[in-house]
């Protein structure tokens, strides 16, 4: 499907709430995007008052996604299921993957109607590759896997990268987060990969804890987790070097950090853990 073709299997975009802040639109604001409303900007500015480096943190998180995608494409992986996609911000995952392997295929999934409204930007694939978008909720992983978009875009008999960037901290119960990961990984064959990043209060307890409070007060459940809890999401998988580290420390290669991250960025300023693992 090209970027100009409507997808008859997608639902009509639901009404977009402009009276309450939304995490995806706040994230867009932190990245310097324009797809946000006054209520999102107000909540984001409250976050910046207690955690002034949030823009650095989300950029570190996004550049981790770029590096992890490139690294796995160079290892020969050619398929991605990216859940919690967020509002499109170029370069999107498929642009990074297809720059290494033009035939890469990507299915994006998100439950935010703003992302659905902009989903055509996620379907600008190379002629050799393919992309698709699913309007779905990670809390119902079976429904995402059962969509025709997944069936016609990905071959689940071949390795798939399951990517959930800055998503599972919005699943408050750790058992629920485990169940989501296990359900999505279960049908994927050996050689598949899991890419996760997750906000934490462990590296800057006062500031990050206040961020959690602001999100929760705004109606978005946010659960910041320590490294030990985050690590359990990779149970049974083979972590790639350097293991679980702050997002900016996962194989920095200088390709996208120079313009986005300040020199000397610290772990506390980022406060995201990240890791990549392979399914044996």
KEKE-3310 file (N, C-alpha, C; in steps of 0.2 Angstrom, whole numbers, plus 5000, padded with zeros to 4 digits):
npx = (5004:5003:5008:4998:4986:4970:4967:4956:4953:4956:4949:4937:4944:4943:4935:4946:4952:4954:4954:4961:4977:4988:4999:5007:5006:5012:5025:5028:5028:5039:5049:5049:5039:5024:5011:5002:4992:4986:4983:4991:5004:5004:5004:5016:5025:5024:5030:5043:5047:5050:5059:5070:5078:5070:5068:5080:5080:5070:5075:5086:5081:5074:5085:5091:5082:5084:5098:5097:5088:5096:5107:5101:5096:5108:5112:5105:5091:5074:5061:5049:5039:5032:5026:5016:5020:5019:5017:5021:5038:5051:5068:5057:5055:5055:5061:5074:5077:5076:5085:5096:5093:5084:5073:5066:5052:5039:5027:5017:5010:4997:4987:4982:4972:4977:4989:4984:4978:4989:4995:4998:5010:5018:5019:5027:5035:5050:5050:5054:5052:5040:5026:5014:5000:4992:4978:4978:4978:4991:4987:4979:4986:4983:4974:4981:4990:4982:4977:4974:4983:4995:4996:4997:5009:5020:5030:5028:5035:5047:5061:5057:5057:5052:5047:5046:5046:5048:5036:5031:5031:5019:5011:5004:5005:5017:5016:5006:5013:5023:5015:5010:5022:5026:5015:5016:5029:5028:5023:5033:5048:5063:5078:5071:5069:5069:5066:5067:5063:5063:5056:5064:5065:5076:5089:5088:5080:5072:5068:5062:5052:5043:5039:5032:5022:5015:5011:5002:4993:4987:4980:4986:4992:5008:5022:5036:5051:5064:5080:5082:5068:5065:5074:5068:5059:5065:5067:5072:5078:5092:5102:5109:5126:5128:5120:5108:5107:5108:5099:5106:5118:5118:5127:5132:5135:5138:5131:5118:5117:5124:5118:5106:5108:5116:5133:5142:5130:5122:5118:5107:5101:5095:5088:5081:5081:5087:5087:5092:5087:5089:5079:5081)
npy = (4994:5011:5028:5036:5029:5025:5015:5003:4995:5001:5009:5023:5039:5041:5054:5067:5071:5086:5092:5086:5081:5071:5058:5054:5066:5075:5070:5072:5086:5088:5083:5094:5094:5099:5093:5095:5100:5115:5110:5099:5105:5113:5104:5097:5108:5109:5097:5100:5110:5102:5093:5097:5092:5085:5086:5082:5069:5062:5064:5056:5044:5042:5042:5031:5021:5023:5018:5005:5000:5001:4993:4980:4978:4978:4965:4957:4956:4959:4963:4972:4974:4987:4994:5006:5017:5032:5049:5053:5056:5061:5054:5040:5024:5014:5021:5022:5008:5004:5012:5004:4992:4991:4982:4981:4977:4985:4985:4997:5001:5009:5017:5030:5042:5054:5049:5040:5049:5054:5043:5040:5046:5036:5026:5028:5019:5011:5006:4992:4988:4987:4995:4996:5001:4999:5003:5000:4993:4991:4984:4974:4963:4952:4956:4965:4956:4948:4956:4960:4968:4965:4951:4952:4959:4955:4941:4928:4917:4920:4929:4942:4959:4965:4980:4991:5006:5017:5013:5003:5008:5014:5004:5000:4989:4977:4963:4963:4969:4960:4950:4955:4957:4943:4938:4944:4940:4926:4920:4923:4918:4909:4919:4931:4948:4958:4975:4987:5002:5011:5022:5028:5031:5029:5035:5048:5052:5062:5071:5063:5056:5066:5069:5058:5059:5071:5066:5056:5063:5070:5061:5050:5035:5032:5022:5022:5012:5003:4997:4983:4978:4982:4974:4961:4960:4955:4942:4925:4928:4933:4945:4958:4964:4981:4976:4980:4997:5015:5025:5033:5027:5015:5008:5021:5029:5041:5045:5051:5058:5070:5082:5081:5078:5085:5089:5078:5073:5067:5051:5054:5064:5059:5047:5035:5018:5006:4992:4978:4962:4945:4932:4915)
npz = (5000:4996:5001:4998:4997:5004:5018:5019:5029:5041:5055:5056:5060:5078:5088:5093:5108:5115:5127:5138:5142:5132:5131:5120:5112:5121:5121:5107:5108:5116:5108:5099:5090:5081:5082:5093:5107:5116:5129:5130:5129:5140:5151:5147:5149:5163:5167:5162:5172:5183:5178:5170:5159:5150:5136:5131:5136:5129:5116:5117:5119:5107:5098:5102:5098:5084:5083:5087:5078:5066:5070:5071:5058:5051:5056:5049:5051:5045:5047:5056:5070:5077:5091:5099:5093:5091:5087:5070:5067:5057:5055:5053:5060:5049:5039:5044:5045:5031:5025:5028:5023:5010:5007:5019:5030:5039:5052:5060:5076:5086:5098:5098:5092:5085:5080:5071:5063:5056:5050:5037:5035:5040:5030:5019:5011:5004:4987:4987:5000:5013:5022:5035:5045:5060:5070:5085:5102:5114:5125:5121:5114:5106:5097:5089:5083:5076:5065:5048:5042:5049:5044:5030:5029:5037:5038:5049:5051:5049:5057:5067:5073:5088:5093:5106:5111:5124:5130:5139:5152:5153:5157:5171:5180:5183:5180:5170:5160:5158:5153:5141:5133:5132:5126:5113:5109:5108:5096:5087:5078:5083:5083:5082:5088:5103:5107:5119:5128:5143:5155:5170:5188:5195:5192:5193:5206:5213:5203:5193:5199:5202:5189:5186:5195:5189:5177:5181:5188:5177:5171:5165:5167:5174:5177:5183:5183:5191:5186:5189:5188:5175:5168:5170:5160:5149:5151:5148:5136:5125:5129:5120:5119:5125:5135:5148:5148:5152:5140:5130:5131:5124:5112:5106:5091:5085:5074:5074:5086:5087:5083:5091:5105:5119:5122:5134:5140:5154:5164:5173:5167:5156:5160:5155:5153:5142:5131:5120:5114:5109:5103:5108)
capx = (5000:5007:5006:4992:4980:4967:4967:4949:4953:4957:4943:4937:4948:4939:4936:4952:4951:4958:4953:4965:4984:4990:5007:5010:5006:5017:5031:5029:5030:5046:5053:5049:5034:5018:5005:5000:4987:4988:4983:4998:5010:5004:5007:5023:5029:5025:5036:5050:5049:5053:5064:5072:5081:5065:5069:5086:5078:5066:5079:5091:5077:5073:5091:5092:5078:5088:5104:5095:5086:5102:5111:5098:5096:5115:5113:5101:5084:5071:5054:5048:5032:5033:5020:5017:5023:5019:5016:5027:5044:5056:5067:5054:5059:5055:5066:5081:5078:5076:5092:5101:5090:5078:5067:5063:5045:5037:5020:5017:5003:4996:4980:4981:4969:4982:4994:4980:4977:4995:4998:5000:5017:5022:5018:5031:5040:5053:5047:5056:5049:5032:5024:5007:4998:4987:4975:4977:4980:4995:4984:4976:4991:4981:4970:4985:4993:4977:4975:4976:4989:5001:4996:5000:5015:5025:5030:5029:5039:5054:5062:5053:5059:5047:5050:5041:5050:5045:5029:5028:5030:5012:5007:5006:5006:5022:5013:5003:5018:5026:5010:5010:5029:5026:5010:5018:5035:5027:5022:5039:5052:5070:5081:5068:5072:5065:5069:5063:5066:5058:5058:5065:5066:5082:5094:5086:5074:5068:5065:5058:5046:5039:5037:5027:5016:5012:5007:4996:4987:4984:4976:4990:4996:5015:5025:5044:5054:5071:5084:5080:5062:5065:5077:5064:5055:5070:5068:5073:5081:5099:5104:5115:5130:5131:5115:5104:5110:5104:5097:5111:5125:5118:5131:5132:5139:5139:5127:5112:5117:5128:5113:5101:5110:5121:5139:5142:5124:5122:5113:5102:5097:5091:5083:5078:5084:5086:5090:5090:5089:5087:5075:5085)
capy = (5000:5017:5033:5039:5025:5024:5008:5001:4991:5005:5013:5030:5042:5044:5061:5068:5075:5092:5095:5082:5080:5064:5056:5055:5073:5078:5067:5076:5093:5088:5083:5100:5094:5103:5090:5095:5106:5119:5106:5095:5110:5115:5098:5096:5113:5107:5092:5103:5113:5098:5088:5102:5089:5080:5086:5078:5062:5059:5063:5051:5038:5041:5040:5024:5017:5023:5014:4998:4998:5000:4987:4974:4978:4975:4958:4953:4956:4963:4964:4975:4976:4993:4996:5013:5021:5039:5054:5052:5061:5058:5048:5035:5017:5011:5025:5020:5001:5004:5015:4999:4986:4993:4978:4980:4978:4987:4987:5001:5001:5014:5018:5037:5045:5058:5045:5037:5054:5055:5037:5040:5047:5030:5022:5030:5014:5010:5001:4985:4986:4988:4997:4996:5004:4996:5007:4995:4995:4986:4980:4969:4961:4947:4959:4967:4951:4945:4961:4958:4972:4960:4945:4953:4963:4951:4933:4926:4911:4922:4933:4949:4963:4968:4986:4995:5011:5021:5011:4999:5012:5016:4999:5001:4982:4973:4956:4964:4971:4953:4946:4958:4955:4936:4936:4946:4936:4919:4917:4925:4912:4910:4924:4937:4952:4963:4981:4991:5007:5012:5028:5026:5036:5027:5039:5055:5050:5068:5074:5058:5055:5072:5068:5052:5062:5075:5062:5052:5069:5072:5055:5045:5031:5031:5018:5022:5006:5002:4993:4976:4976:4982:4968:4955:4960:4952:4935:4920:4931:4934:4952:4960:4969:4981:4974:4986:5003:5021:5024:5036:5023:5009:5008:5027:5029:5047:5046:5055:5061:5076:5088:5081:5077:5090:5085:5077:5071:5062:5046:5057:5069:5054:5043:5030:5012:5003:4985:4974:4955:4940:4926:4909)
capz = (5000:4995:5006:4995:4996:5010:5020:5020:5035:5047:5057:5055:5066:5083:5090:5097:5114:5116:5134:5142:5139:5130:5132:5113:5110:5125:5118:5101:5110:5119:5102:5095:5085:5080:5082:5100:5109:5122:5135:5130:5130:5147:5155:5146:5153:5170:5167:5162:5178:5188:5175:5164:5153:5147:5129:5130:5138:5124:5111:5119:5118:5100:5095:5104:5093:5077:5083:5088:5071:5061:5072:5069:5051:5049:5058:5044:5052:5039:5048:5063:5073:5081:5095:5103:5087:5092:5081:5065:5067:5053:5052:5057:5060:5043:5035:5047:5043:5024:5023:5028:5019:5006:5007:5026:5031:5046:5054:5066:5079:5091:5099:5098:5086:5082:5076:5066:5058:5053:5049:5030:5035:5041:5025:5013:5010:4998:4982:4988:5006:5014:5029:5037:5051:5064:5075:5090:5109:5117:5131:5118:5109:5102:5092:5085:5079:5071:5060:5041:5041:5051:5040:5023:5029:5040:5038:5056:5051:5049:5062:5068:5078:5092:5096:5110:5113:5129:5130:5144:5158:5153:5159:5178:5183:5180:5178:5164:5155:5156:5149:5134:5130:5131:5121:5107:5107:5108:5089:5083:5078:5085:5080:5083:5093:5107:5108:5124:5132:5149:5160:5177:5193:5198:5190:5196:5210:5215:5197:5189:5203:5201:5182:5187:5198:5184:5172:5184:5189:5171:5169:5161:5172:5172:5182:5182:5185:5192:5181:5190:5186:5168:5166:5170:5153:5144:5154:5143:5130:5125:5129:5116:5122:5132:5140:5149:5150:5150:5132:5126:5131:5120:5106:5103:5085:5082:5067:5075:5092:5087:5083:5096:5112:5121:5124:5141:5143:5160:5165:5176:5162:5152:5165:5152:5152:5136:5129:5114:5115:5104:5105:5106)
cpx = (5004:5004:5000:4986:4977:4967:4959:4948:4954:4950:4943:4940:4943:4940:4942:4951:4956:4958:4957:4972:4984:4997:5010:5011:5011:5024:5033:5031:5038:5051:5053:5044:5028:5011:5003:4995:4989:4988:4989:5004:5010:5006:5014:5028:5029:5030:5043:5052:5052:5058:5066:5075:5076:5066:5075:5084:5075:5070:5084:5087:5076:5079:5093:5089:5082:5094:5102:5092:5091:5106:5108:5097:5102:5116:5108:5093:5080:5064:5054:5041:5034:5027:5021:5021:5024:5018:5022:5032:5050:5063:5063:5057:5060:5061:5073:5082:5080:5082:5097:5099:5083:5072:5064:5056:5043:5030:5020:5010:5003:4989:4978:4978:4973:4986:4990:4979:4983:4998:5000:5008:5021:5022:5021:5036:5044:5049:5048:5053:5042:5031:5017:5006:4992:4984:4973:4980:4985:4992:4980:4980:4988:4977:4975:4988:4988:4974:4977:4982:4996:5002:4999:5006:5021:5024:5032:5033:5046:5055:5059:5056:5053:5049:5044:5045:5046:5037:5027:5028:5023:5008:5009:5008:5012:5020:5010:5008:5022:5021:5010:5017:5028:5021:5013:5024:5033:5026:5028:5044:5059:5074:5078:5071:5067:5069:5065:5067:5061:5061:5059:5066:5073:5088:5094:5080:5070:5064:5060:5052:5041:5035:5031:5021:5012:5008:5001:4991:4984:4980:4979:4994:5003:5018:5033:5047:5061:5074:5082:5073:5062:5068:5073:5060:5059:5071:5068:5076:5088:5100:5110:5119:5128:5126:5111:5107:5106:5104:5103:5118:5124:5121:5131:5137:5140:5135:5121:5112:5120:5123:5108:5102:5116:5127:5139:5136:5125:5117:5106:5098:5093:5086:5078:5083:5083:5090:5088:5092:5086:5083:5079:5081)
cpy = (5006:5022:5036:5035:5024:5017:5007:4998:4995:5008:5020:5033:5044:5051:5062:5073:5080:5095:5091:5081:5073:5063:5057:5062:5077:5076:5071:5083:5093:5087:5089:5099:5099:5100:5089:5101:5109:5115:5102:5099:5112:5110:5097:5102:5112:5102:5095:5107:5109:5093:5092:5098:5084:5080:5081:5071:5059:5059:5057:5044:5037:5039:5033:5019:5017:5018:5007:4996:4996:4994:4981:4973:4975:4968:4954:4953:4961:4964:4967:4975:4981:4995:5002:5017:5028:5043:5053:5058:5058:5059:5043:5029:5014:5015:5023:5013:5001:5007:5009:4993:4989:4989:4977:4981:4980:4988:4991:5000:5006:5015:5025:5039:5050:5055:5042:5042:5055:5049:5036:5042:5041:5025:5024:5025:5014:5005:4993:4983:4987:4990:4997:4999:5001:5001:5001:4997:4989:4981:4974:4966:4956:4950:4962:4962:4948:4950:4958:4962:4968:4955:4947:4957:4959:4944:4931:4920:4913:4927:4940:4953:4966:4974:4990:5000:5016:5020:5008:5002:5015:5010:4998:4994:4978:4966:4957:4966:4965:4950:4949:4956:4947:4934:4938:4942:4929:4917:4919:4919:4914:4915:4931:4941:4956:4969:4985:4997:5009:5018:5025:5032:5034:5031:5046:5055:5056:5070:5069:5057:5060:5072:5063:5055:5067:5071:5058:5057:5071:5066:5050:5041:5030:5027:5018:5016:5006:4997:4985:4974:4977:4976:4962:4954:4956:4944:4930:4922:4932:4941:4953:4965:4976:4979:4980:4992:5009:5022:5027:5032:5016:5010:5015:5027:5035:5049:5051:5059:5068:5082:5087:5080:5082:5086:5084:5075:5066:5057:5049:5061:5065:5050:5038:5024:5009:4996:4982:4967:4951:4934:4919:4904)
cpz = (5000:5000:5004:4995:5003:5012:5022:5027:5042:5049:5056:5061:5071:5085:5095:5102:5115:5123:5139:5139:5137:5129:5125:5111:5114:5122:5111:5103:5112:5113:5097:5089:5085:5081:5090:5101:5115:5128:5136:5132:5137:5152:5154:5149:5160:5171:5167:5168:5183:5185:5169:5158:5150:5140:5127:5131:5132:5117:5111:5117:5111:5096:5096:5099:5086:5077:5083:5081:5066:5063:5070:5062:5048:5051:5053:5045:5047:5041:5055:5064:5078:5085:5099:5099:5089:5086:5076:5066:5063:5056:5056:5056:5053:5038:5037:5044:5035:5021:5023:5023:5016:5007:5014:5026:5038:5047:5060:5069:5085:5092:5100:5092:5082:5078:5070:5060:5054:5050:5042:5030:5037:5036:5018:5012:5004:4993:4984:4995:5007:5021:5029:5043:5054:5070:5081:5097:5111:5122:5128:5112:5104:5096:5087:5080:5074:5066:5053:5039:5043:5046:5033:5023:5031:5039:5045:5056:5050:5055:5062:5073:5081:5095:5100:5114:5118:5129:5137:5151:5158:5155:5166:5181:5179:5177:5171:5158:5153:5151:5142:5130:5128:5126:5114:5104:5105:5101:5085:5084:5082:5080:5079:5088:5097:5108:5113:5126:5137:5153:5167:5182:5197:5197:5192:5200:5211:5208:5194:5193:5203:5194:5183:5190:5193:5179:5175:5186:5183:5168:5165:5166:5170:5178:5180:5186:5186:5187:5182:5188:5178:5165:5165:5163:5148:5146:5148:5136:5131:5124:5124:5120:5120:5137:5141:5152:5149:5142:5128:5126:5127:5113:5103:5097:5082:5076:5068:5082:5092:5087:5088:5103:5113:5123:5132:5144:5148:5160:5168:5172:5157:5155:5161:5152:5145:5135:5123:5116:5110:5107:5103:5102)
residu = (UNK:UNK:UNK:UNK:UNK:UNK:UNK:UNK:UNK:UNK:UNK:UNK:UNK:UNK:UNK:UNK:UNK:UNK:UNK:UNK:UNK:UNK:UNK:UNK:UNK:UNK:UNK:UNK:UNK:UNK:UNK:UNK:UNK:UNK:UNK:UNK:UNK:UNK:UNK:UNK:UNK:UNK:UNK:UNK:UNK:UNK:UNK:UNK:UNK:UNK:UNK:UNK:UNK:UNK:UNK:UNK:UNK:UNK:UNK:UNK:UNK:UNK:UNK:UNK:UNK:UNK:UNK:UNK:UNK:UNK:UNK:UNK:UNK:UNK:UNK:UNK:UNK:UNK:UNK:UNK:UNK:UNK:UNK:UNK:UNK:UNK:UNK:UNK:UNK:UNK:UNK:UNK:UNK:UNK:UNK:UNK:UNK:UNK:UNK:UNK:UNK:UNK:UNK:UNK:UNK:UNK:UNK:UNK:UNK:UNK:UNK:UNK:UNK:UNK:UNK:UNK:UNK:UNK:UNK:UNK:UNK:UNK:UNK:UNK:UNK:UNK:UNK:UNK:UNK:UNK:UNK:UNK:UNK:UNK:UNK:UNK:UNK:UNK:UNK:UNK:UNK:UNK:UNK:UNK:UNK:UNK:UNK:UNK:UNK:UNK:UNK:UNK:UNK:UNK:UNK:UNK:UNK:UNK:UNK:UNK:UNK:UNK:UNK:UNK:UNK:UNK:UNK:UNK:UNK:UNK:UNK:UNK:UNK:UNK:UNK:UNK:UNK:UNK:UNK:UNK:UNK:UNK:UNK:UNK:UNK:UNK:UNK:UNK:UNK:UNK:UNK:UNK:UNK:UNK:UNK:UNK:UNK:UNK:UNK:UNK:UNK:UNK:UNK:UNK:UNK:UNK:UNK:UNK:UNK:UNK:UNK:UNK:UNK:UNK:UNK:UNK:UNK:UNK:UNK:UNK:UNK:UNK:UNK:UNK:UNK:UNK:UNK:UNK:UNK:UNK:UNK:UNK:UNK:UNK:UNK:UNK:UNK:UNK:UNK:UNK:UNK:UNK:UNK:UNK:UNK:UNK:UNK:UNK:UNK:UNK:UNK:UNK:UNK:UNK:UNK:UNK:UNK:UNK:UNK:UNK:UNK:UNK:UNK:UNK:UNK:UNK:UNK:UNK:UNK:UNK:UNK:UNK:UNK:UNK:UNK:UNK:UNK:UNK:UNK:UNK)
# end
